[in-house]
């Protein structure tokens, strides 16, 4: 057996010489020989199939072109007969869903089309749940008809007697979780909240159900689409509680042989949105979320629909694109061979995935600040045939939904590792979620690891100096671990800021995240740490030196359940290792004491806002020289003046700091502010970005014109750089209808201002704003866009100045999110706050029921 490019090839299977005689004969022979050996009397015609194959081969050697065409047709008929006779196919019925393929949307998570959301109009009605029995000649029966609705996300119970699925009765409804008998009948509704989408239900070994839901309302940072998290409930729908707190998307759970939940997850902290979609695991109670596969490579842009393959340590999954429907290539992955890329792929459909993952140097670089590799996130859109919903029947045979080649029609296919792909059934509008209606092995029950009556959990780190790309960090350097929350996006604006991605509203120059410092924990001399963290918060860690400057940072996130204890080896540890336990001197120092409480960062925790945290430092020490009209402003303008989106100092600092993701050469000067922005998916080396790589920190020394910052002031600037230079502390806005979601001037006003001044302020996100703030609402007469209109008597200047002053007056009436006195306004914010208040109330009620042993439901009558 040979391995080429991570794909296993078997000599004699699909041999080109044999294929030239009769295409597909040898792949069928390999499958039949396997089935005969595997099932014996349960596959009684195996020897006859092989005899007929030999006869085909003999006839093919002497056949002319027309005769060979007839032989190919006969071979196709034999292939169907022989493969359908597989006991894994004909020995039990196959249940499936009939529905339309999801309408195209901005991202592979855009399949919910929830009423009231931005893509609700893309919902396609018409569906059914059906059964096909190849033991009865392929007879099809209907279990449930939904002429005005849709069923999706089918799952069979471990005893084969029940079905779980998500059903939406009509366009005005939302998806809810239902259960029905395997022989049909009216489904029993388990979840009822009319304002949320519940989907992807999955039976747990103990009878409970894990599913995905929009109950914790949040939106993707790079657009306006609602996202989902994992939730847990009893088998009858009681006691629903959230077990996934990732700030974006979690869905499609399945159960591993050891009882853990395998699911797909989209999240990005300080890195590019595209390739940050991999496979994760979690215990059924929400403890120990851990990366399983993917997350550190540009392609594929998404990995999802994973299921464990019986009798192996492999999973079957789909490699898809970021901006496409949830389909793509089908792959068998063995993470023992690696945790990213193609090396762990032991078989795929199509056979060579390298054809769809070109060399990054071959991908055209987009203009502006787009990274040249970013085009790889959508390469799997080019697949001529796409797969989805894979279900392993064994190590060698798989059911899946696959394009039939007739436009977007999808049918049920049987594919095998020998090279055969057989269309089992197709009907309009499409067939999805195929799986056997049969008993299957029930995995063990994972014992609970949480205590819901506790407000915190505990992290243990064995050695911060161990891990990926920590080479060169001297022991004793790291003194603190900073715990930072990346809060979810609860609100969105109808207008957006676009640099590399759609921020709606604008948040930062080129990164979607907002940040909240929860506090710092001490690191012991041996590199160990132990500290408590508030539960149910999506957090990441930064390793700090004695000066409070970042050495290394996570660019992903993690969560603790109440009462949970989690340990790791070190920073970006190897994911196949564990923490050593025991007694004596080998036990890390921090493990011998009680966990630390987090040291607050200059007051209570709060959203980090540039104007509130950093600008006061410039106002006190720098603006006297670095202001409009001052000579030093040519070097850098640190004025606080409010602009269309950001303020003057923020834009001037950021525009003079080249956005680079590559490694800095030793002879290159440091950029002014070295942020990673929407950086690459790979784990970056220590000291690659942040305050250690920013020249601005060097200007804060006393020898720079006798600048004498207090330790707190210096720490504020350093923390801002290490947090990836954020600006806004919240996604909430009062100007959701206006350009960029932040401007107090509306579209008409900005268009007129651009006409008057000749400066494209109406396109600030792709032009003028990147060259510095062109508008000052604080001091309108100093607005740089007025430079060409120097004559005070010029009517164009007077009109332009009047527009800018109107913006200033509007900000006085309605302060935006970077100003004191800000209060969220508008329909989106009101709806978001109401949803959040309801969610917190329901979650509290459900959690109390779990702790007390009671039962609560979500509106069930």
Beta strands, then each sheet from edge to edge (+ up, - down):
strand 1: 2-4
strand 2: 7-9
strand 3: 94-98
strand 4: 127-133
strand 5: 139-146
strand 6: 150-156
strand 7: 162-168
strand 8: 176-181
strand 9: 188-189
strand 10: 198-203
strand 11: 209-213
strand 12: 229-233
strand 13: 241-242
strand 14: 249-255
strand 15: 261-266
strand 16: 277-282
strand 17: 290-293
strand 18: 302-308
strand 19: 315-320
strand 20: 328-333
strand 21: 345-349
strand 22: 387-392
strand 23: 397-403
strand 24: 410-416
strand 25: 421-425
strand 26: 431-436
strand 27: 456-461
strand 28: 478-485
strand 29: 497-498
strand 30: 502-503
strand 31: 516-522
strand 32: 529-534
strand 33: 539-545
strand 34: 550-553
strand 35: 565-568
sheet 1: 1+ 2-
sheet 2: 5+ 4- 3+ 26-
sheet 3: 6+ 7- 8+ 9-
sheet 4: 10+ 11- 12+ 13-
sheet 5: 14+ 15- 16+ 17-
sheet 6: 18+ 19- 20+ 21-
sheet 7: 22+ 23- 24+ 25-
sheet 8: 32+ 27- 35-
sheet 9: 31+ 28- 33+ 34-
sheet 10: 29+ 30-
end
